[in-house]
Amino acid sequence: MGLFILRRLAVMLFTALCLTFVVFFLTNLYPNLEKLAKTQGNFRMSEAEVSSWLGNRGYSDNIFSKYGQWLGVVPGYVIEGTDGETRARCARQGVAIDDAPRFCGVLQGDWGFSTVFKDGNGSIIATRLALTGKLMFWVLMVMVPGALIIGVLAGMREGSRTDRSLSTASIITTATPEYVSGVIFIAIFASSAVGLKWFKGTATSAMSDANFENFFLPVITIALYGIGYIARMTRASMTEVMTAQYIRTARLKGVSFANIVMKHALRNALIAPFTVIMLQIPWLLNGVVIVETLFNYKGFGWVLVQAAGNNDVELLLGVSVVSVFVVLLTQLISDIGYVFLNPRIRIS
Amino acid sequence: MEPLTWGEIIVRIFIQFTPVWIALVITFALSISFKRKLGLYGKLFDSPIGMVGFALVAFWIFTAFFTGAFDLISTHDPLAQVSGMKNKVPGTPLRGAEEGDYSHYLMGGDTLARDVFSRMVKGSTIVILIAPLATLFAFMVGITLGLPAGYYGGRFDTVLSFLANLVLAFPVILLFYLLVTPEITQTGLPNYMAAVLFFFPIIFCTILLNSRLYTQPAKRNLYVALIVGFIVLVYLTVVSNAGTKIDFLPSWLDFYDPAAGLLVVFVSVVFVNSPTVFRIVRGLALDIKTRDYVAAAQTRGEGPWYIMLWEILPNARGPLIVDFCLRIGYTTILLGTLGFFGLGLPPESPDWGSTINEGRKLLSVYLHPVLPPALSLLSLVLGLNLLADGLREESLRD
């Protein structure tokens, strides 16, 4: 078990390195840097001015050395610029060049500086991640119990009317991407022209003060897409378990149906959905980006869109690293959890 | 002229779709009467769920076909702006309508005073063209790489699986933002990716034909030359685009350049989908290669590619067809996502995602520009999911 986790961790770290390098490479392509130079310097810079601007700030190094500096394993650049000013990577926030540390990268906790928000990336990502964490927490609170209840209800009597109607409902929710369900919900519940006006169409106020009125729609919009999928997986594994031999034995012994479902079937039926729920989290990340944009909730997904839309290279890198790590961590947890939950694998 | 009531609007929309209804009725009548002779497709008409799904999908296919090929159904030019029609409610008469113009905006006007109904109908063409084609390409890539990975295993498999996991670990939207921006397009990266990804159908077809016909060299040479020659020509014209980094064909030979943004969108959607297909095909190949008929083929002395493409692949068709339907739906959702973030396609494009994106800014006041594309997308994806469900049920039955 320990060896298994260690090996998975090693693979995960290697994957993370590869992925961050790919993101680094894509965000540091020359046209992106040229745009950065023009937005930071001025828009009428000539080709030569752009390249000297980039050269002075260490952007013209080769990609591996830049990546190493960003990561914090290669000493940050100290360049005496063509304009006579000496700049160092680690002396950005008003620190004298001689006092600056040699290494400053992600590993040292320096995430760079955002050109859009004029703030350190570390603090931006932390605050936004907390906001999204709140959203995700409520999404999971709605999604997981809802999906499991629907799946178990549908799967305990295969082919019954409950099963058919619940299965059809879950197919419909899986066919509704967040930008469609969000729009429909706003139309029904929040539109100022027609509709019920029960909830608010924006969740901006939910950032500081979340309540049912302003937070329900974004939460349910994200949760709904996942509910159908997880419910179908739960149903599949529940129907499989309900036809197993030991359930028949229990029935023949005279155990009540409720007891069979709750005590005998449920535990085995929930192994597969656990993996599905964990693997659903990366997809929730997509939902978060869409819903935060649609409802104007300024969390992590909103920052991703802002960073990408405004060519904020370092912030986008930070955001990517965090989201890649979220994905990889959930994969790791789902792998380990699967082994842990499944007695057949755990004991052997 | 009077604005239409809701009843009149519904009747008029119904009449606008007449060609689609006729085509649907004919398709269903023919399919149901010959369903015993039509194999898996015919069996679809035994399951109500499958029929509903098929009807929804067929509705949009016919709509896309009639409006794309014959310009029926839509009432106005999807890009034409008519003054005075901005944000007008459904059923508003067209201001200053001339002889030959359709007299009303059936579903109202959007923020730029264009007809919502025509945009919705025209938008279906884009989705119906791109989504299945992109899925097909993703399948070609996934099959060409997944079969040998599952069949041979070993280091080849390890490397490819690692790469597939790498792509899958990217949040999709992040990947889109990294690939589909004007700056990245400038570097020619999507064109290089297109050159690589579009090469897989050529490999696939060549190996497919060659492994089947290598005992009859004369026939093989003819077929391979004809089919592969055609595909290579298409490949070259699609990959080589005037004004981008890859521009090698002389202009008289380069008869097709994909519209701006279309290639980028297409490539990124294929790129996102193929690792999943790869994993599915690899899993199926791992399972099927232990069967007796594969062992029999090996004993017969068949080559590995023959076994993969003519023994394993046909026997994996059930799950693959089901996944193909589901994946077209997923691709439709991805295209909508791209449109929703305004990536790739030009902003005035009538595809559903872009239309939703444009309408959402005034969503709380004007609902009618947003709801039609949203519901269209929902119904198409729902149809595909139901179709996949029906197919799965029917293919499991025998």
Interface residues (C-beta under 8 A of the other chain):
Chain A: T15 C18 L19 V22 V23 L26 T27 L29 Y30 P31 N32 E34 K35 T168 I171 I172 T174 A175 T176 P177 Y179 V180 V183 I184 I186 A187 A190 S191 S192 A193 V194 G201 P282 L285 N286 V289 I290 T293 L294 G301 L304 V305 A308 G309 N311 L316 V319 S320 S323 V324 V327 L328 Q331
Chain B: I49 F162 N165 L166 A169 F170 P171 V172 I173 L174 Y177 L178 L179 T181 E183 I184 Q186 T187 L189 G329 I333 G336 T337 F340 F341 G353 I356 R360 L363 S364 V365 Y366 L367 V370 L371 A374 L375 L377 L378 V381 L382 L384 N385 L386 D389
